[in-house]
Amino acid sequence: MRYSYQREIILDIVRSTKTHPTAEWIHNKAQKKIKAISLGTVYRNLGLLENLGKIQTVKDNNVVRYDCNTEPHNHLKCKICDTLIDIPVANEAMKKNVKTKYNFDVDDINITFIGTCSKHN
């Protein structure tokens, strides 16, 4: 795939935050560097970056968020402030258990633990 300045800017924006931003948030940040960038261009490039394995999507109810952490991990979500926090969780034992118990091959596990973060305790 050939180089794209727009794609580089979008990837830099996603990498610059741990907040799991939406496409609209990324678009607002990108417009500060590329005034004429459209939301459609942002969506297309986010899709390409995901296909290239540079980012991943996180489904948060009806909202799609983007994450630069492509290592296997799960999330904590605060029900008060909607913060998403990456947490490493050993998924291999869960995959093995599901295979043994249900004869089902698990490709991926995506768990979100919902509760209250330390800012609200």
C-alpha positions as CSV (number, residue, x, y, z in Angstrom):
1,M,0.0,0.0,0.0
2,R,1.3,3.4,-0.9
3,Y,2.1,6.1,1.6
4,S,-0.7,8.5,2.7
5,Y,-0.1,11.6,4.7
6,Q,-3.8,11.6,5.8
7,R,-3.5,8.0,7.0
8,E,-0.3,8.8,8.9
9,I,-2.0,11.7,10.7
10,I,-5.0,9.6,11.6
11,L,-2.8,6.8,13.0
12,D,-0.7,9.3,15.0
13,I,-3.9,10.7,16.5
14,V,-5.2,7.3,17.5
15,R,-1.7,6.5,19.0
16,S,-1.6,9.7,20.9
17,T,-4.4,8.9,23.2
18,K,-5.5,6.1,25.5
19,T,-9.1,7.2,25.5
20,H,-10.4,4.9,22.7
21,P,-11.6,7.8,20.5
22,T,-14.6,7.8,18.1
23,A,-14.2,8.6,14.4
24,E,-15.8,12.0,15.0
25,W,-13.2,12.8,17.7
26,I,-10.4,11.7,15.4
27,H,-11.9,13.8,12.6
28,N,-12.0,16.9,14.8
29,K,-8.3,16.4,15.7
30,A,-7.3,15.7,12.1
31,Q,-9.0,18.9,10.9
32,K,-6.5,20.9,12.9
33,K,-3.7,19.4,10.8
34,I,-5.5,18.9,7.5
35,K,-8.4,21.5,7.2
36,A,-10.2,19.9,4.3
37,I,-10.2,16.2,5.5
38,S,-13.6,14.7,5.4
39,L,-15.2,12.4,7.9
40,G,-15.6,9.8,5.1
41,T,-11.8,9.9,4.6
42,V,-11.2,9.4,8.3
43,Y,-13.6,6.4,8.3
44,R,-12.0,4.9,5.2
45,N,-8.5,5.2,6.6
46,L,-9.5,3.8,10.0
47,G,-10.9,0.8,8.1
48,L,-7.6,0.4,6.2
49,L,-5.6,0.8,9.4
50,E,-7.7,-1.9,11.1
51,N,-7.2,-4.2,8.1
52,L,-3.4,-3.6,8.3
53,G,-3.5,-4.6,12.0
54,K,-2.3,-1.1,13.1
55,I,-5.4,-0.4,15.2
56,Q,-8.5,-2.3,16.3
57,T,-12.1,-1.4,16.8
58,V,-13.9,-1.6,20.2
59,K,-17.7,-1.8,20.1
60,D,-19.1,0.2,23.1
61,N,-22.8,-0.2,23.0
62,N,-23.8,1.5,19.7
63,V,-20.5,3.4,19.5
64,V,-17.4,2.3,17.6
65,R,-14.2,3.3,19.2
66,Y,-10.6,2.9,18.0
67,D,-7.7,1.4,19.9
68,C,-4.0,1.5,19.0
69,N,-3.3,-1.4,21.4
70,T,-3.4,-4.4,19.1
71,E,-2.2,-6.9,21.7
72,P,-4.8,-9.2,23.1
73,H,-6.6,-7.4,25.9
74,N,-9.9,-6.7,27.5
75,H,-11.4,-3.5,28.9
76,L,-12.8,-1.9,32.1
77,K,-15.6,0.5,31.5
78,C,-16.7,3.0,34.1
79,K,-20.5,3.3,34.1
80,I,-20.3,6.9,35.4
81,C,-17.8,8.5,33.1
82,D,-17.6,6.0,30.2
83,T,-13.9,5.7,30.5
84,L,-12.4,2.6,28.8
85,I,-9.2,1.2,30.3
86,D,-7.1,-1.6,28.7
87,I,-6.4,-4.6,30.9
88,P,-4.3,-7.6,30.0
89,V,-6.2,-10.8,30.7
90,A,-5.0,-14.3,30.1
91,N,-7.5,-15.5,27.4
92,E,-5.8,-18.8,26.5
93,A,-7.2,-20.7,29.4
94,M,-10.6,-19.5,28.6
95,K,-10.2,-20.5,24.9
96,K,-9.0,-24.0,26.0
97,N,-11.9,-24.4,28.4
98,V,-14.5,-23.5,25.7
99,K,-12.8,-25.9,23.3
100,T,-12.9,-28.7,25.8
101,K,-16.4,-28.1,27.1
102,Y,-18.2,-27.1,23.9
103,N,-16.0,-28.3,21.1
104,F,-15.9,-24.7,19.8
105,D,-12.8,-23.0,18.3
106,V,-12.5,-19.5,19.7
107,D,-10.6,-17.0,17.5
108,D,-10.9,-14.0,19.8
109,I,-12.3,-13.0,23.2
110,N,-13.5,-9.5,23.8
111,I,-14.7,-8.9,27.4
112,T,-15.7,-5.5,28.9
113,F,-15.9,-5.4,32.7
114,I,-18.4,-2.7,33.7
115,G,-18.2,-0.9,37.0
116,T,-17.0,2.2,38.7
117,C,-13.5,3.6,38.2
118,S,-11.3,5.0,41.0
119,K,-12.3,8.6,40.2
120,H,-15.8,7.8,41.4
121,N,-15.1,5.5,44.4
